[in-house]
């Protein structure tokens, strides 16, 4: 399974939990990313933009 597929699955699971559970998990994850700036997230974003077609 590719990295993008795994990340999309994780985000989809978070979205389902966000609907079912009143605790906003996506917001908590966003706060975590903004405060800690983990290197794996930046690497994922860099990889995502490197694969996108340029206009």
ZITA-V6212 format. One record per run of one state. SS is the DSSP state (@ for helix, = for strand, . for the rest). FROM is the first residue (numbers start at 0). TO is the last residue. Records with the same first field share a line. If there is no record, write none. Layout:
# ZITA-V6212
SS = FROM-TO ; FROM-TO
This chain:
# ZITA-V6212
. = 0-1 ; 20-23 ; 36-37 ; 51-54
@ = 2-19 ; 24-35 ; 38-50
